[in-house]
């Protein structure tokens, strides 16, 4: 089997063709493998086979080259995966409304895969989850096939580390952590990933690999919470947190810069820490530090709205009720079209609850898609950004700092700008209109 991997006589199937799965398709295809892509969303399958991308930072040229190569097949029929030698699962792992892990996508995938599992196949979970998921959730379902993990089929966990839109890193240049509970599964998974990435980092078990991913994202969550709290404190003191961070990061040791914002977005940082807090309760442990960070980060949209209300009152003697507010940026981070857990959606909903009239502008999100938490906003359309449009709003809130926006022109045409990202740092005129939040 290891020889088959080395000689590229290995069909790799990717379940879930989103921001994690599609880059994996490209990485294995570039390495010379035959690749099968599976997704339950038929428009994605149609788009891929037509050579069209549905992710902004993933080019049509890349998709067309893959689709026309003869080494890629996209399907919505899970029976097609029976011919695969390795199956990588990249499905969502959200939270329930009670902030508990939602394993439904992993469980459903395993249940549908079960009738088609065959001896000799390798199954690797990439979805971010709590320590123990591969062993406690995925393995028992797959072993109902009568096959035993580590003997008849091989099972491993390798956490995804995608950063959508990052120009400096892609799948092949990011080290890959791999963990499995038996040596054969670990060896096959390591060999498979060594074919597509520059560095593989083996760990002793699937649970350890699952913990690695959580630790990475909890580290970010806690440090972002710290600077968010410092932002609130320093603002009250009349000190600019952004200036503080720029000066602090000149220290060549003992400091790493993190940046505040209007809340957390993306598929990892707002969600992953709560996977650990949930699992820790099984061992009678309270994750106080992690939960406090979550509370601080979750409170940031309300802080932004409070600062907006204060500025409207101070400058124009009016409240949010009846005011017109424009949100700049709907994506969760700049220069991407990724809407997952975007704090901009929270801002829109809570401003509407305060009886403000709200619109948004995002060049990469022409209309808001359906989301689990913000379904009433579906179909809301991005407004044109012009001096005339900006002049119609009482306040403009910069939630996402896309590089393509002319912030000097935005400030010049606006009455009040609430900047949550320090996007206006280079603006030289009308700085009195800017409030940082």
BAZAVEX-517274 format. One record per atom (N, C-alpha, C): x, y, z. Coordinates in steps of 0.05 Angstrom, whole numbers, padded with zeros to 5 digits, always signed. Example, Ala and Ser with C-alpha at 12.3 -4.5 7.8 and 13.67 -1.06 7.14 Angstrom:
// BAZAVEX-517274
+00264-00114+00156/+00246-00090+00156/+00264-00066+00156/+00257-00045+00142/+00273-00021+00143/+00258+00001+00157/
END
This chain:
// BAZAVEX-517274
+00016-00024+00000/+00000+00000+00000/+00017+00025+00000/+00039+00025+00015/+00057+00048+00016/+00069+00052-00012/+00075+00030-00025/+00086+00032-00052/+00066+00045-00071/+00041+00038-00068/+00019+00049-00085/+00017+00079-00081/+00021+00088-00056/+00020+00117-00051/+00044+00130-00065/+00068+00119-00062/+00091+00130-00074/+00090+00131-00104/+00077+00111-00116/+00075+00110-00146/+00049+00123-00156/+00034+00136-00138/+00010+00150-00145/-00012+00132-00156/-00011+00106-00150/-00032+00087-00157/-00052+00086-00135/-00063+00109-00128/-00079+00112-00104/-00101+00132-00110/-00126+00124-00107/-00148+00143-00112/-00155+00156-00085/-00154+00182-00084/-00160+00197-00060/-00187+00210-00063/-00205+00205-00044/-00231+00218-00044/-00233+00239-00022/-00244+00262-00028/-00248+00283-00009/-00278+00288-00005/-00287+00285+00020/-00315+00290+00026/-00317+00318+00038/-00333+00335+00024/-00336+00363+00032/-00317+00380+00015/-00328+00395-00004/-00312+00410-00023/-00314+00440-00018/-00310+00447+00007/-00310+00476+00015/-00282+00487+00017/-00279+00505+00037/-00254+00520+00040/-00231+00501+00049/-00237+00478+00059/-00216+00458+00066/-00213+00437+00045/-00236+00426+00036/-00235+00404+00017/-00224+00411-00010/-00232+00434-00021/-00224+00441-00048/-00193+00445-00050/-00181+00459-00031/-00151+00460-00032/-00138+00433-00030/-00150+00414-00015/-00139+00387-00014/-00141+00373-00041/-00163+00377-00054/-00166+00366-00081/-00143+00376-00099/-00138+00401-00098/-00117+00413-00115/-00090+00401-00107/-00085+00399-00081/-00059+00389-00072/-00053+00360-00081/-00073+00343-00078/-00070+00315-00086/-00069+00313-00117/-00084+00329-00130/-00084+00329-00160/-00057+00338-00170/-00046+00359-00159/-00020+00369-00167/+00002+00348-00162/-00002+00331-00141/+00018+00311-00135/+00016+00286-00153/-00004+00286-00170/-00007+00264-00189/-00027+00243-00182/-00042+00247-00162/-00062+00227-00154/-00088+00230-00170/-00102+00207-00172/-00130+00208-00182/-00147+00217-00159/-00164+00237-00163/-00180+00248-00141/-00210+00247-00147/-00225+00240-00126/-00254+00241-00128/-00264+00261-00107/-00280+00280-00115/-00291+00299-00097/-00321+00294-00092/-00329+00293-00066/-00357+00288-00060/-00368+00311-00044/-00393+00320-00051/-00407+00340-00036/-00437+00336-00039/-00452+00343-00019/-00481+00339-00020/-00495+00363-00034/-00479+00384-00041/-00490+00408-00054/-00486+00405-00084/-00507+00398-00099/-00505+00393-00128/-00493+00417-00144/-00500+00442-00137/-00488+00464-00152/-00457+00465-00151/-00446+00456-00129/-00417+00454-00127/-00406+00434-00147/-00419+00411-00149/-00410+00390-00168/-00412+00401-00196/-00434+00413-00203/-00438+00424-00230/-00416+00445-00236/-00411+00462-00217/-00391+00484-00221/-00364+00472-00225/-00356+00453-00209/-00329+00441-00211/-00325+00427-00238/-00345+00411-00246/-00342+00397-00272/-00343+00415-00296/-00354+00440-00291/-00354+00460-00313/-00329+00477-00312/-00311+00472-00293/-00286+00487-00291/-00290+00514-00278/-00310+00517-00261/-00316+00543-00249/-00312+00541-00218/-00299+00561-00207/-00295+00562-00178/-00318+00577-00164/-00324+00568-00140/-00344+00582-00123/-00331+00594-00098/-00304+00594-00098/-00289+00607-00076/-00271+00628-00088/-00273+00652-00078/-00259+00675-00091/-00229+00671-00095/-00215+00662-00074/-00186+00660-00076/-00177+00634-00091/-00196+00619-00101/-00190+00594-00116/-00198+00600-00145/-00179+00601-00163/-00184+00611-00190/-00199+00592-00208/-00214+00603-00227/-00227+00586-00247/-00206+00570-00263/-00182+00582-00267/-00161+00568-00283/-00153+00543-00268/-00150+00544-00242/-00143+00520-00226/-00164+00499-00228/-00189+00507-00225/-00211+00488-00226/-00213+00475-00254/-00211+00492-00275/-00213+00482-00302/-00191+00462-00308/-00166+00467-00299/-00144+00449-00303/-00149+00422-00290/-00160+00423-00266/-00166+00398-00251/-00188+00383-00265/-00210+00397-00272/-00233+00384-00284/-00227+00371-00311/-00209+00383-00326/-00203+00374-00353/-00180+00354-00355/-00169+00347-00332/-00145+00331-00331/-00149+00301-00335/-00174+00292-00330/-00179+00264-00331/-00173+00249-00306/-00162+00264-00286/-00155+00252-00260/-00173+00262-00237/-00195+00274-00244/-00214+00285-00224/-00242+00279-00232/-00258+00272-00212/-00286+00267-00215/-00301+00278-00191/-00321+00295-00196/-00337+00305-00174/-00364+00292-00174/-00374+00285-00151/-00399+00270-00149/-00415+00276-00124/-00441+00271-00125/-00459+00273-00102/-00469+00245-00094/-00457+00225-00107/-00465+00197-00101/-00443+00184-00085/-00448+00179-00059/-00428+00169-00041/-00419+00141-00049/-00435+00127-00064/-00427+00100-00074/-00402+00101-00091/-00397+00124-00103/-00373+00127-00120/-00347+00125-00103/-00350+00128-00077/-00326+00128-00060/-00317+00100-00054/-00332+00080-00062/-00325+00052-00057/-00299+00045-00071/-00292+00059-00093/-00268+00054-00108/-00244+00069-00098/-00248+00086-00078/-00226+00102-00067/-00208+00085-00049/-00183+00092-00050/-00163+00079-00031/-00161+00094-00005/-00164+00121-00006/-00164+00138+00018/-00188+00157+00017/-00201+00161+00039/-00224+00178+00041/-00219+00199+00063/-00218+00224+00055/-00212+00246+00074/-00238+00261+00079/-00246+00263+00105/-00271+00275+00112/-00267+00304+00122/-00279+00323+00107/-00275+00352+00113/-00303+00365+00115/-00318+00356+00134/-00346+00366+00137/-00347+00386+00160/-00368+00403+00161/-00370+00423+00183/-00373+00410+00210/-00363+00424+00231/-00367+00416+00259/-00375+00441+00274/-00399+00450+00271/-00409+00474+00285/-00416+00469+00314/-00426+00489+00327/-00437+00486+00354/-00467+00487+00352/-00480+00474+00371/-00509+00477+00374/-00514+00505+00387/-00539+00512+00389/-00545+00538+00401/-00539+00539+00431/-00534+00515+00442/-00526+00513+00470/-00496+00511+00473/-00481+00517+00451/-00452+00516+00451/-00441+00489+00457/-00454+00468+00447/-00444+00441+00449/-00437+00431+00421/-00417+00413+00419/-00409+00403+00393/-00432+00391+00377/-00434+00398+00352/-00454+00387+00334/-00439+00367+00316/-00442+00341+00323/-00428+00320+00309/-00445+00308+00286/-00467+00321+00280/-00486+00310+00261/-00474+00306+00233/-00456+00324+00225/-00444+00321+00198/-00425+00298+00197/-00409+00295+00218/-00390+00272+00219/-00406+00246+00221/-00426+00245+00238/-00441+00220+00242/-00456+00213+00216/-00468+00233+00203/-00483+00228+00178/-00464+00218+00157/-00441+00230+00155/-00421+00222+00135/-00412+00193+00139/-00407+00186+00164/-00398+00159+00171/-00420+00139+00165/-00445+00146+00172/-00467+00127+00167/-00471+00122+00137/-00468+00143+00121/-00472+00140+00092/-00448+00126+00079/-00425+00129+00092/-00401+00116+00081/-00400+00086+00088/-00413+00080+00110/-00412+00052+00121/-00417+00030+00101/-00439+00032+00085/-00445+00010+00066/-00424+00006+00044/-00407+00027+00041/-00388+00026+00018/-00359+00023+00027/-00355+00021+00054/-00328+00017+00064/-00318-00011+00056/-00293-00012+00048/-00282-00038+00040/-00255-00042+00053/-00247-00067+00054/-00221-00074+00066/-00198-00060+00051/-00179-00050+00066/-00155-00037+00055/-00158-00007+00052/-00182+00004+00055/-00186+00033+00053/-00174+00047+00077/-00166+00072+00072/-00157+00090+00094/-00176+00113+00097/-00186+00118+00121/-00204+00140+00127/-00190+00159+00145/-00190+00185+00137/-00177+00205+00153/-00197+00228+00158/-00201+00235+00183/-00218+00257+00191/-00201+00282+00192/-00210+00304+00179/-00196+00329+00180/-00212+00351+00195/-00238+00346+00199/-00255+00366+00212/-00246+00371+00240/-00245+00396+00248/-00237+00404+00275/-00258+00393+00295/-00248+00381+00317/-00266+00369+00336/-00252+00365+00363/-00267+00354+00382/-00256+00350+00409/-00239+00324+00410/-00219+00323+00428/-00203+00299+00431/-00220+00274+00437/-00217+00254+00421/-00232+00229+00425/-00252+00224+00403/-00258+00243+00386/-00279+00240+00365/-00273+00217+00346/-00248+00216+00336/-00241+00195+00317/-00246+00167+00329/-00237+00164+00354/-00239+00138+00368/-00267+00132+00378/-00281+00152+00388/-00306+00148+00402/-00330+00151+00384/-00328+00166+00363/-00351+00172+00346/-00348+00158+00319/-00326+00164+00305/-00323+00154+00277/-00317+00124+00276/-00298+00115+00293/-00290+00087+00292/-00313+00067+00297/-00329+00071+00318/-00351+00052+00323/-00371+00049+00300/-00377+00072+00287/-00395+00071+00264/-00383+00055+00242/-00358+00061+00234/-00346+00047+00212/-00341+00017+00218/-00337+00010+00243/-00332-00018+00250/-00358-00034+00249/-00381-00021+00248/-00406-00036+00244/-00406-00050+00217/-00387-00043+00200/-00385-00057+00174/-00374-00085+00177/-00364-00092+00201/-00352-00118+00205/-00322-00117+00201/-00312-00094+00192/-00283-00089+00189/-00272-00077+00214/-00247-00083+00221/-00234-00073+00245/-00213-00052+00238/-00214-00029+00251/-00195-00007+00246/-00167-00016+00254/-00148-00010+00238/-00120-00017+00243/-00112-00045+00233/-00133-00061+00225/-00127-00087+00214/-00139-00090+00186/-00165-00084+00184/-00179-00087+00158/-00181-00060+00143/-00184-00039+00157/-00182-00013+00145/-00166+00005+00164/-00158+00029+00154/-00140+00046+00170/-00153+00072+00176/-00148+00082+00200/-00163+00105+00210/-00143+00125+00223/-00145+00151+00215/-00127+00171+00226/-00142+00198+00228/-00128+00216+00242/-00138+00244+00243/-00115+00263+00236/-00121+00282+00219/-00102+00302+00211/-00116+00329+00209/-00112+00347+00228/-00128+00372+00228/-00122+00390+00205/-00143+00401+00193/-00138+00421+00172/-00126+00446+00184/-00110+00460+00168/-00097+00484+00176/-00099+00506+00155/-00122+00506+00141/-00126+00525+00119/-00130+00554+00130/-00120+00573+00116/-00124+00601+00122/-00133+00615+00097/-00159+00616+00091/-00169+00626+00066/-00158+00654+00059/-00148+00656+00035/-00138+00682+00026/-00110+00690+00034/-00097+00673+00050/-00070+00679+00059/-00051+00676+00035/-00038+00698+00026/-00021+00697+00003/+00006+00683+00008/+00013+00678+00033/+00039+00667+00040/+00039+00637+00044/+00016+00625+00048/+00015+00597+00054/-00008+00584+00039/-00004+00559+00030/-00025+00543+00019/-00021+00515+00030/-00039+00496+00023/-00039+00469+00034/-00011+00457+00034/+00003+00459+00011/+00028+00444+00008/+00051+00456+00025/+00049+00481+00034/+00070+00494+00049/+00065+00495+00079/+00042+00485+00088/+00035+00485+00116/+00041+00457+00128/+00058+00454+00149/+00063+00428+00161/+00037+00414+00169/+00036+00388+00165/+00012+00372+00170/+00016+00354+00194/+00000+00358+00214/+00000+00340+00238/-00017+00315+00232/-00006+00292+00239/-00020+00267+00233/-00019+00250+00258/-00042+00240+00267/-00044+00222+00290/-00062+00198+00284/-00054+00175+00295/-00071+00151+00292/-00066+00133+00316/-00084+00114+00321/-00082+00098+00345/-00068+00071+00340/-00059+00066+00316/-00044+00042+00310/-00022+00048+00290/+00000+00034+00290/+00023+00041+00274/+00018+00039+00244/+00002+00020+00235/-00003+00018+00206/-00019+00041+00195/-00040+00049+00210/-00056+00072+00202/-00039+00097+00201/-00022+00100+00222/-00005+00124+00223/+00015+00124+00199/+00026+00102+00193/+00046+00100+00171/+00034+00107+00144/+00010+00097+00139/-00003+00102+00114/-00011+00132+00112/-00023+00143+00133/-00031+00171+00133/-00006+00189+00129/+00016+00183+00143/+00040+00199+00140/+00050+00198+00111/+00051+00174+00099/+00060+00172+00071/+00042+00187+00052/+00016+00186+00057/-00003+00200+00040/+00002+00231+00040/+00004+00242+00064/+00008+00271+00066/+00036+00279+00058/+00056+00262+00061/+00083+00269+00053/+00084+00273+00022/+00065+00262+00009/+00063+00265-00020/+00054+00293-00029/+00041+00308-00010/+00030+00334-00018/+00040+00357-00002/+00053+00353+00021/+00062+00375+00037/+00092+00373+00042/+00104+00396+00049/+00133+00396+00053/+00141+00383+00079/+00124+00383+00099/+00131+00373+00125/+00107+00359+00139/+00111+00335+00149/+00091+00321+00164/+00100+00318+00193/+00082+00323+00212/+00089+00322+00240/+00073+00299+00253/+00085+00276+00257/+00070+00253+00268/+00066+00257+00298/+00043+00249+00309/+00039+00249+00338/+00028+00221+00345/+00027+00215+00371/+00023+00188+00380/-00005+00177+00377/-00025+00194+00375/-00052+00184+00374/-00070+00204+00359/-00094+00194+00351/-00113+00212+00339/-00122+00234+00359/-00126+00227+00384/-00135+00246+00404/-00114+00268+00408/-00088+00261+00406/-00067+00281+00408/-00069+00301+00385/-00073+00290+00361/-00075+00307+00337/-00100+00325+00340/-00122+00314+00350/-00146+00331+00354/-00140+00353+00374/-00125+00347+00395/-00118+00367+00416/-00099+00388+00405/-00082+00381+00386/-00064+00400+00373/-00080+00422+00360/-00099+00415+00344/-00116+00434+00330/-00130+00453+00350/-00142+00441+00370/-00156+00458+00390/-00137+00477+00404/-00113+00467+00410/-00093+00484+00424/-00085+00508+00407/-00081+00503+00382/-00074+00525+00364/-00095+00547+00364/-00120+00539+00362/-00141+00559+00359/-00149+00571+00386/-00146+00556+00408/-00150+00568+00434/-00129+00589+00440/-00105+00583+00432/-00083+00603+00435/-00090+00629+00422/-00101+00628+00398/-00109+00652+00384/-00133+00665+00397/-00152+00649+00406/-00176+00660+00418/-00170+00675+00444/-00153+00664+00460/-00146+00676+00486/-00130+00702+00482/-00112+00702+00463/-00096+00726+00458/-00112+00748+00444/-00130+00741+00427/-00148+00761+00415/-00166+00772+00437/-00175+00756+00455/-00192+00766+00477/-00176+00785+00494/-00151+00779+00498/-00134+00797+00514/-00132+00825+00502/-00126+00826+00476/-00124+00852+00463/-00151+00866+00460/-00172+00850+00458/-00199+00862+00457/-00205+00875+00484/-00198+00862+00506/-00202+00874+00532/-00184+00899+00536/-00159+00897+00528/-00141+00920+00530/-00152+00943+00513/-00164+00937+00490/-00176+00958+00473/-00196+00975+00489/-00214+00961+00503/-00235+00974+00518/-00222+00991+00540/-00203+00980+00554/-00190+00994+00577/-00175+01019+00566/-00158+01015+00546/-00142+01037+00536/-00159+01059+00523/-00181+01051+00510/-00198+01071+00499/-00209+01090+00520/-00217+01078+00543/-00227+01094+00565/-00205+01113+00575/-00180+01105+00572/-00158+01122+00581/-00148+01142+00560/-00161+01140+00536/-00152+01158+00515/-00127+01148+00500/-00121+01122+00502/-00098+01110+00490/-00107+01092+00466/-00092+01094+00444/-00099+01079+00420/-00086+01052+00422/-00102+01030+00423/-00091+01003+00425/-00074+00996+00401/-00081+01006+00378/-00066+01000+00354/-00037+01011+00355/-00035+01035+00366/-00009+01047+00369/+00008+01031+00390/-00006+01023+00411/+00007+01006+00431/+00019+00981+00419/+00002+00967+00403/+00011+00942+00391/+00034+00946+00372/+00033+00967+00356/+00054+00972+00336/+00081+00976+00351/+00080+00990+00373/+00104+00995+00388/+00114+00970+00403/+00095+00955+00414/+00102+00931+00430/+00114+00910+00412/+00106+00908+00387/+00116+00886+00370/+00144+00891+00360/+00155+00914+00366/+00184+00919+00359/+00202+00903+00378/+00192+00893+00400/+00208+00877+00418/+00213+00850+00405/+00239+00843+00402/+00245+00819+00386/+00242+00792+00401/+00233+00793+00426/+00229+00768+00441/+00207+00772+00461/+00193+00750+00469/+00173+00751+00490/+00147+00765+00483/+00143+00772+00458/+00118+00785+00450/+00110+00776+00422/+00084+00771+00418/+00073+00765+00392/+00048+00782+00388/+00047+00797+00366/+00023+00815+00363/-00002+00800+00355/-00024+00807+00369/-00051+00799+00361/-00067+00825+00360/-00089+00824+00345/-00103+00849+00339/-00133+00847+00346/-00144+00868+00357/-00172+00869+00365/-00190+00871+00340/-00216+00868+00345/-00235+00870+00323/-00263+00872+00333/-00283+00870+00315/-00311+00872+00323/-00323+00847+00333/-00307+00826+00336/-00317+00799+00344/-00301+00779+00328/-00305+00754+00334/-00291+00733+00320/-00307+00720+00298/-00293+00713+00276/-00307+00700+00254/-00290+00677+00244/-00301+00663+00223/-00287+00641+00212/-00297+00615+00223/-00286+00593+00213/-00296+00566+00221/-00281+00555+00245/-00262+00569+00256/-00245+00558+00277/-00247+00573+00304/-00238+00597+00304/-00233+00612+00330/-00259+00616+00346/-00282+00622+00333/-00306+00626+00350/-00318+00600+00360/-00309+00577+00349/-00322+00551+00355/-00305+00532+00371/-00280+00528+00361/-00263+00507+00372/-00259+00507+00402/-00255+00531+00415/-00250+00530+00444/-00273+00517+00459/-00298+00520+00449/-00320+00508+00464/-00322+00478+00460/-00308+00467+00441/-00306+00438+00439/-00290+00427+00462/-00269+00441+00470/-00254+00433+00493/-00269+00437+00519/-00282+00459+00522/-00297+00464+00547/-00318+00442+00551/-00331+00434+00529/-00352+00413+00531/-00339+00386+00539/-00317+00379+00526/-00304+00353+00532/-00292+00353+00560/-00282+00376+00569/-00269+00378+00595/-00289+00372+00618/-00315+00378+00613/-00335+00373+00634/-00338+00343+00639/-00331+00326+00619/-00332+00297+00623/-00312+00289+00644/-00291+00305+00648/-00270+00299+00667/-00272+00317+00692/-00295+00330+00695/-00301+00347+00719/-00281+00370+00720/-00274+00381+00697/-00256+00404+00696/-00270+00428+00684/-00267+00451+00696/-00278+00476+00686/-00256+00491+00672/-00261+00498+00647/-00240+00513+00631/-00245+00543+00634/-00239+00554+00657/-00246+00581+00664/-00232+00601+00645/-00207+00597+00639/-00192+00616+00622/-00203+00616+00594/-00209+00593+00583/-00219+00591+00556/-00247+00603+00554/-00264+00598+00574/-00291+00608+00574/-00291+00638+00577/-00273+00649+00594/-00272+00678+00597/-00264+00691+00571/-00245+00679+00556/-00237+00690+00530/-00261+00691+00511/-00277+00669+00512/-00301+00668+00495/-00321+00690+00502/-00324+00695+00528/-00343+00716+00536/-00334+00743+00526/-00308+00749+00528/-00298+00775+00520/-00301+00778+00490/-00293+00758+00474/-00295+00760+00445/-00324+00762+00436/-00342+00747+00449/-00370+00748+00442/-00383+00775+00448/-00372+00789+00467/-00383+00815+00474/-00374+00838+00456/-00356+00833+00438/-00345+00855+00421/-00365+00868+00403/-00384+00853+00390/-00404+00868+00374/-00420+00888+00390/-00427+00880+00414/-00442+00899+00431/-00426+00923+00438/-00400+00919+00443/-00382+00942+00448/-00381+00961+00424/-00379+00950+00401/-00379+00967+00376/-00405+00983+00374/-00427+00969+00379/-00453+00983+00377/-00456+01005+00398/-00446+00999+00422/-00446+01020+00444/-00430+01044+00436/-00406+01040+00425/-00389+01062+00416/-00402+01078+00394/-00416+01063+00376/-00431+01077+00354/-00453+01094+00365/-00468+01083+00384/-00490+01099+00396/-00480+01123+00411/-00457+01120+00425/-00446+01143+00440/-00437+01164+00420/-00424+01156+00398/-00414+01176+00379/-00437+01190+00365/-00459+01176+00358/-00482+01189+00346/-00495+01209+00365/-00496+01202+00391/-00508+01220+00411/-00490+01245+00414/-00464+01240+00417/-00446+01262+00422/-00444+01282+00399/-00444+01271+00374/-00439+01288+00351/-00464+01299+00338/-00485+01283+00338/-00509+01292+00324/-00534+01293+00342/-00531+01287+00368/-00553+01287+00387/-00576+01269+00377/-00569+01245+00367/-00589+01226+00359/-00581+01198+00368/-00600+01180+00370/-00594+01153+00378/-00594+01134+00355/-00590+01109+00360/-00590+01088+00339/-00618+01085+00327/-00639+01088+00344/-00666+01086+00334/-00671+01107+00313/-00676+01098+00289/-00681+01117+00267/-00656+01125+00251/-00632+01118+00261/-00608+01125+00246/-00603+01105+00223/-00589+01114+00203/-00581+01097+00181/-00551+01089+00184/-00546+01064+00184/-00519+01054+00189/-00510+01036+00166/-00486+01040+00156/-00475+01024+00135/-00452+01007+00146/-00453+00981+00142/-00432+00962+00150/-00413+00958+00127/-00387+00963+00130/-00368+00958+00109/-00356+00930+00114/-00361+00912+00096/-00350+00885+00098/-00370+00866+00112/-00376+00844+00097/-00393+00823+00109/-00378+00797+00114/-00356+00794+00099/-00339+00770+00103/-00325+00772+00131/-00316+00749+00141/-00305+00749+00168/-00277+00760+00169/-00263+00760+00146/-00236+00771+00145/-00232+00785+00118/-00211+00801+00116/-00208+00817+00092/-00199+00801+00068/-00208+00810+00045/-00200+00800+00019/-00210+00772+00013/-00230+00762+00027/-00242+00736+00021/-00273+00739+00020/-00286+00718+00010/-00315+00718+00009/-00327+00699+00030/-00311+00692+00049/-00319+00672+00070/-00336+00685+00091/-00361+00675+00094/-00380+00687+00111/-00383+00673+00138/-00368+00651+00142/-00373+00634+00166/-00368+00649+00192/-00389+00650+00208/-00388+00662+00235/-00380+00691+00234/-00386+00705+00213/-00377+00733+00210/-00390+00751+00231/-00374+00767+00245/-00386+00785+00265/-00402+00807+00252/-00398+00812+00226/-00414+00832+00212/-00443+00825+00213/-00450+00800+00212/-00478+00791+00212/-00490+00796+00240/-00474+00793+00260/-00484+00799+00288/-00489+00829+00290/-00471+00845+00280/-00474+00874+00280/-00500+00882+00266/-00505+00871+00243/-00529+00878+00228/-00554+00871+00244/-00555+00847+00254/-00579+00839+00269/-00584+00856+00294/-00562+00861+00309/-00566+00876+00334/-00572+00905+00329/-00561+00916+00308/-00568+00944+00301/-00597+00946+00293/-00606+00926+00278/-00635+00925+00271/-00653+00923+00295/-00644+00908+00315/-00659+00905+00340/-00661+00932+00354/-00641+00949+00350/-00641+00976+00362/-00656+00996+00344/-00670+00986+00324/-00687+01002+00306/-00671+01020+00287/-00646+01013+00282/-00631+01027+00261/-00637+01015+00234/-00635+01031+00213/-00637+01021+00186/-00609+01014+00177/-00605+00989+00169/-00578+00979+00164/-00575+00969+00135/-00553+00976+00123/-00545+00965+00097/-00515+00956+00100/-00506+00942+00080/-00478+00934+00080/-00466+00937+00053/-00439+00939+00052/-00425+00938+00027/-00402+00918+00029/-00401+00900+00010/-00378+00881+00009/-00374+00873-00021/-00352+00881-00033/-00348+00874-00061/-00346+00844-00067/-00341+00828-00046/-00339+00799-00050/-00363+00784-00042/-00383+00797-00030/-00407+00784-00021/-00431+00801-00031/-00439+00796-00056/-00460+00813-00068/-00487+00809-00055/-00492+00786-00043/-00517+00781-00028/-00510+00762-00005/-00524+00766+00017/-00519+00749+00040/-00531+00721+00036/-00515+00700+00040/-00526+00673+00037/-00542+00664+00061/-00554+00640+00059/-00567+00628+00082/-00546+00619+00102/-00549+00625+00127/-00531+00616+00148/-00547+00604+00171/-00534+00588+00187/-00548+00574+00209/-00560+00593+00229/-00545+00615+00235/-00553+00632+00257/-00568+00657+00248/-00566+00664+00223/-00576+00691+00214/-00594+00688+00189/-00612+00669+00190/-00628+00663+00166/-00645+00687+00157/-00655+00705+00176/-00671+00728+00167/-00656+00747+00149/-00629+00746+00149/-00613+00765+00133/-00608+00754+00105/-00616+00729+00099/-00611+00717+00073/-00623+00734+00051/-00607+00739+00030/-00616+00755+00007/-00611+00785+00009/-00603+00794+00032/-00596+00823+00035/-00573+00829+00016/-00575+00851+00001/-00556+00856-00021/-00537+00879-00013/-00513+00876-00023/-00492+00897-00019/-00500+00922-00034/-00497+00945-00022/-00503+00970-00035/-00478+00981-00048/-00482+00998-00068/-00459+01010-00082/-00444+01029-00063/-00418+01030-00065/-00402+01048-00049/-00395+01072-00066/-00406+01095-00059/-00401+01120-00073/-00404+01142-00054/-00394+01166-00061/-00396+01189-00044/-00426+01195-00038/-00442+01192-00059/-00471+01198-00056/-00483+01178-00036/-00477+01152-00039/-00487+01132-00021/-00478+01137+00008/-00452+01141+00012/-00441+01146+00039/-00454+01169+00053/-00460+01190+00037/-00472+01214+00049/-00500+01210+00060/-00513+01187+00053/-00540+01181+00062/-00540+01168+00090/-00517+01161+00100/-00516+01146+00125/-00506+01164+00148/-00517+01159+00172/-00509+01173+00196/-00482+01163+00206/-00478+01137+00203/-00453+01124+00212/-00445+01102+00193/-00419+01099+00190/-00408+01077+00174/-00389+01061+00192/-00395+01035+00195/-00379+01017+00212/-00361+01000+00195/-00335+01002+00198/-00317+00984+00183/-00314+00958+00199/-00327+00937+00189/-00326+00911+00203/-00304+00893+00191/-00299+00897+00165/-00280+00881+00150/-00263+00899+00133/-00237+00898+00136/-00219+00918+00123/-00208+00908+00096/-00226+00903+00077/-00217+00895+00050/-00197+00916+00039/-00176+00906+00026/-00156+00924+00016/-00165+00941-00008/-00186+00931-00022/-00194+00945-00046/-00210+00970-00041/-00216+00976-00017/-00233+01000-00010/-00215+01024-00006/-00223+01046-00017/-00208+01072-00014/-00218+01085+00012/-00203+01081+00033/-00212+01091+00060/-00211+01121+00063/-00193+01134+00049/-00192+01163+00049/-00218+01174+00037/-00226+01163+00014/-00250+01172+00001/-00275+01165+00018/-00274+01142+00031/-00296+01134+00049/-00299+01154+00071/-00278+01161+00084/-00279+01180+00107/-00288+01208+00097/-00278+01216+00074/-00284+01243+00063/-00314+01246+00057/-00327+01223+00049/-00355+01225+00042/-00374+01217+00065/-00363+01210+00088/-00380+01201+00110/-00381+01222+00132/-00403+01220+00147/-00407+01239+00170/-00392+01228+00194/-00393+01201+00198/-00381+01188+00221/-00372+01160+00213/-00347+01153+00220/-00336+01127+00213/-00328+01113+00239/-00339+01089+00244/-00331+01073+00267/-00312+01052+00256/-00287+01054+00263/-00266+01036+00252/-00258+01015+00272/-00266+00990+00267/-00260+00968+00285/-00235+00953+00277/-00222+00960+00255/-00199+00945+00244/-00174+00962+00240/-00175+00987+00247/-00153+01006+00242/-00148+01008+00212/-00170+01006+00197/-00168+01008+00167/-00161+01036+00158/-00168+01056+00175/-00164+01084+00168/-00137+01095+00178/-00118+01077+00184/-00093+01087+00196/-00078+01106+00178/-00081+01102+00151/-00066+01119+00133/-00082+01144+00124/-00107+01146+00133/-00123+01169+00125/-00112+01195+00138/-00109+01215+00123/-00097+01240+00133/-00117+01263+00136/-00139+01262+00121/-00159+01284+00122/-00184+01274+00137/-00196+01294+00151/-00222+01289+00165/-00219+01267+00187/-00197+01266+00200/-00193+01246+00220/-00212+01250+00244/-00222+01274+00247/-00241+01280+00268/-00268+01264+00265/-00272+01253+00241/-00296+01238+00236/-00293+01209+00244/-00270+01200+00252/-00264+01172+00257/-00265+01166+00287/-00279+01145+00294/-00279+01135+00321/-00270+01106+00320/-00250+01099+00336/-00241+01072+00336/-00256+01056+00357/-00264+01031+00350/-00280+01015+00368/-00272+00986+00366/
END
